Amino acid sequence: MSIVIVLMMISIAISAYARGRREGTWSWPLFAKTVLALWVLGAVVGLFGVWVGRQMGPDHALLATVLIVMAIAAGVVFLTIWVQRKSRHGKP
């Protein structure tokens, strides 16, 4: 089953790349910055999750999980807004 998911992700990535090239919005530097930002987001949320989990203990696992998911969502929203501003939409 996991191989199917990996193949689907590759297919979606190729499709997004082709669409970006066709529209003229693809940028390798922006792609690299986005991947780096995702790695940083993962590291920060991971450290935050470990810290929150240790502070709250097993009695508050649901609350810790909700806080971690909220941190991920906030990071993704921030990254999405940043990429939208940096992309070359509307340029010839």
GROMACS elastic network, one bead per residue, 0.5 to 0.9 nm:
[ bonds ]
;  ai    aj funct       b0    kb
    1     4     6  0.53137   500
    1     5     6  0.66813   500
    1     6     6  0.89538   500
    2     5     6  0.50651   500
    2     6     6  0.62383   500
    2     7     6  0.86298   500
    3     6     6  0.50455   500
    3     7     6  0.61303   500
    3     8     6  0.85423   500
    4     7     6  0.51212   500
    4     8     6  0.61223   500
    4     9     6  0.86305   500
    5     8     6  0.50286   500
    5     9     6  0.61830   500
    5    10     6  0.86515   500
    6     9     6  0.51080   500
    6    10     6  0.62394   500
    6    11     6  0.85949   500
    7    10     6  0.50845   500
    7    11     6  0.61007   500
    7    12     6  0.86223   500
    8    11     6  0.50141   500
    8    12     6  0.61654   500
    8    13     6  0.85592   500
    9    12     6  0.51136   500
    9    13     6  0.60907   500
    9    14     6  0.86155   500
   10    13     6  0.50328   500
   10    14     6  0.61437   500
   10    15     6  0.85223   500
   11    14     6  0.52263   500
   11    15     6  0.61590   500
   11    16     6  0.86527   500
   12    15     6  0.50336   500
   12    16     6  0.61187   500
   12    17     6  0.85524   500
   13    16     6  0.51358   500
   13    17     6  0.61123   500
   13    18     6  0.85703   500
   14    17     6  0.50645   500
   14    18     6  0.60818   500
   14    19     6  0.85510   500
   15    18     6  0.51375   500
   15    19     6  0.61330   500
   15    20     6  0.85563   500
   16    19     6  0.51021   500
   16    20     6  0.60642   500
   16    21     6  0.85740   500
   17    20     6  0.50986   500
   17    21     6  0.61510   500
   17    22     6  0.85395   500
   17    26     6  0.70463   500
   18    21     6  0.51545   500
   18    22     6  0.60810   500
   18    23     6  0.86060   500
   18    26     6  0.87437   500
   19    22     6  0.50376   500
   19    23     6  0.61027   500
   19    24     6  0.83789   500
   19    25     6  0.85037   500
   19    26     6  0.83934   500
   20    23     6  0.51558   500
   20    24     6  0.58329   500
   20    25     6  0.50274   500
   20    27     6  0.84213   500
   21    25     6  0.63258   500
   21    26     6  0.53474   500
   21    27     6  0.86459   500
   22    25     6  0.78975   500
   22    26     6  0.84949   500
   23    26     6  0.77823   500
   23    89     6  0.86378   500
   24    27     6  0.85460   500
   24    88     6  0.78103   500
   24    89     6  0.83000   500
   24    91     6  0.83079   500
   24    92     6  0.78046   500
   25    87     6  0.64898   500
   25    88     6  0.53296   500
   25    89     6  0.62170   500
   25    90     6  0.88188   500
   25    91     6  0.83447   500
   26    30     6  0.81440   500
   26    31     6  0.80330   500
   26    87     6  0.79616   500
   26    88     6  0.80427   500
   27    30     6  0.52946   500
   27    31     6  0.61373   500
   27    32     6  0.87025   500
   27    87     6  0.78164   500
   27    88     6  0.84469   500
   28    32     6  0.61398   500
   28    33     6  0.85966   500
   29    32     6  0.51107   500
   29    33     6  0.61883   500
   29    34     6  0.85491   500
   30    33     6  0.50412   500
   30    34     6  0.60251   500
   30    35     6  0.85990   500
   30    83     6  0.76564   500
   30    86     6  0.75875   500
   30    87     6  0.76271   500
   31    34     6  0.50501   500
   31    35     6  0.62044   500
   31    36     6  0.85741   500
   32    35     6  0.51781   500
   32    36     6  0.61361   500
   32    37     6  0.85319   500
   33    36     6  0.50464   500
   33    37     6  0.60326   500
   33    38     6  0.85818   500
   34    38     6  0.61633   500
   34    39     6  0.86653   500
   34    79     6  0.76602   500
   34    83     6  0.74688   500
   35    38     6  0.50472   500
   35    39     6  0.62988   500
   35    40     6  0.86773   500
   36    39     6  0.51034   500
   36    40     6  0.62375   500
   36    41     6  0.85658   500
   37    40     6  0.50131   500
   37    41     6  0.60056   500
   37    42     6  0.85233   500
   37    79     6  0.75890   500
   38    42     6  0.60986   500
   38    43     6  0.85862   500
   38    75     6  0.86705   500
   38    76     6  0.82632   500
   38    79     6  0.81812   500
   39    42     6  0.50822   500
   39    43     6  0.62134   500
   39    44     6  0.86222   500
   40    43     6  0.50700   500
   40    44     6  0.60472   500
   40    45     6  0.84437   500
   41    44     6  0.51778   500
   41    45     6  0.59648   500
   41    46     6  0.82669   500
   41    72     6  0.75761   500
   41    75     6  0.65865   500
   41    76     6  0.83004   500
   42    45     6  0.52443   500
   42    46     6  0.58615   500
   42    47     6  0.85525   500
   42    72     6  0.80450   500
   43    46     6  0.50044   500
   43    47     6  0.61773   500
   43    48     6  0.84710   500
   44    47     6  0.52173   500
   44    48     6  0.60201   500
   44    49     6  0.84517   500
   45    49     6  0.58481   500
   45    50     6  0.85293   500
   45    68     6  0.67551   500
   45    69     6  0.89103   500
   45    71     6  0.66657   500
   45    72     6  0.66694   500
   45    75     6  0.88264   500
   46    49     6  0.50176   500
   46    50     6  0.62768   500
   46    51     6  0.86084   500
   46    68     6  0.84023   500
   47    50     6  0.51864   500
   47    51     6  0.61580   500
   47    52     6  0.85433   500
   48    51     6  0.51014   500
   48    52     6  0.59716   500
   48    53     6  0.83600   500
   48    68     6  0.74164   500
   48    71     6  0.86435   500
   49    52     6  0.51404   500
   49    53     6  0.58800   500
   49    54     6  0.84794   500
   49    64     6  0.73071   500
   49    65     6  0.78586   500
   49    67     6  0.81896   500
   49    68     6  0.58300   500
   50    53     6  0.51150   500
   50    54     6  0.61671   500
   50    55     6  0.85914   500
   51    54     6  0.52548   500
   51    55     6  0.61376   500
   51    56     6  0.86138   500
   52    55     6  0.50861   500
   52    56     6  0.59937   500
   52    57     6  0.81343   500
   52    64     6  0.61054   500
   52    65     6  0.89503   500
   52    67     6  0.82983   500
   52    68     6  0.82865   500
   53    56     6  0.53884   500
   53    57     6  0.56243   500
   53    58     6  0.73343   500
   53    60     6  0.81129   500
   53    61     6  0.70086   500
   53    64     6  0.59960   500
   53    65     6  0.83429   500
   54    57     6  0.52786   500
   54    58     6  0.81983   500
   56    59     6  0.71433   500
   56    60     6  0.56999   500
   56    61     6  0.74356   500
   56    63     6  0.84771   500
   56    64     6  0.70944   500
   57    60     6  0.59838   500
   57    61     6  0.68910   500
   57    64     6  0.87196   500
   58    61     6  0.51736   500
   58    62     6  0.87818   500
   59    62     6  0.83129   500
   60    63     6  0.54132   500
   60    64     6  0.62636   500
   60    65     6  0.86813   500
   61    64     6  0.50784   500
   61    65     6  0.60862   500
   61    66     6  0.86262   500
   62    65     6  0.50486   500
   62    66     6  0.61900   500
   62    67     6  0.86490   500
   63    66     6  0.50671   500
   63    67     6  0.61986   500
   63    68     6  0.86276   500
   64    67     6  0.51167   500
   64    68     6  0.62125   500
   64    69     6  0.86756   500
   65    68     6  0.50802   500
   65    69     6  0.61744   500
   65    70     6  0.85514   500
   66    69     6  0.51108   500
   66    70     6  0.60927   500
   66    71     6  0.85992   500
   67    70     6  0.50436   500
   67    71     6  0.61910   500
   67    72     6  0.86952   500
   68    71     6  0.50557   500
   68    72     6  0.62800   500
   68    73     6  0.86482   500
   69    72     6  0.50499   500
   69    73     6  0.61273   500
   69    74     6  0.85753   500
   70    73     6  0.50286   500
   70    74     6  0.60708   500
   70    75     6  0.85257   500
   71    74     6  0.51384   500
   71    75     6  0.61436   500
   71    76     6  0.86189   500
   72    75     6  0.51430   500
   72    76     6  0.61607   500
   72    77     6  0.86051   500
   73    76     6  0.51484   500
   73    77     6  0.61119   500
   73    78     6  0.85565   500
   74    77     6  0.51631   500
   74    78     6  0.61305   500
   74    79     6  0.85467   500
   75    78     6  0.51227   500
   75    79     6  0.60668   500
   75    80     6  0.85119   500
   76    79     6  0.50043   500
   76    80     6  0.59832   500
   76    81     6  0.85839   500
   77    80     6  0.50641   500
   77    81     6  0.62326   500
   77    82     6  0.85744   500
   78    81     6  0.52632   500
   78    82     6  0.61647   500
   78    83     6  0.86704   500
   79    82     6  0.50130   500
   79    83     6  0.60876   500
   79    84     6  0.85336   500
   80    83     6  0.51987   500
   80    84     6  0.61288   500
   80    85     6  0.86961   500
   81    84     6  0.51401   500
   81    85     6  0.63498   500
   81    86     6  0.87390   500
   82    85     6  0.52911   500
   82    86     6  0.62873   500
   82    87     6  0.87032   500
   83    86     6  0.50040   500
   83    87     6  0.59132   500
   84    87     6  0.53558   500
   84    88     6  0.83792   500
   84    89     6  0.81391   500
   85    88     6  0.81393   500
   85    89     6  0.87211   500
   86    89     6  0.87305   500
   88    91     6  0.57148   500
   88    92     6  0.87485   500
   89    92     6  0.85410   500
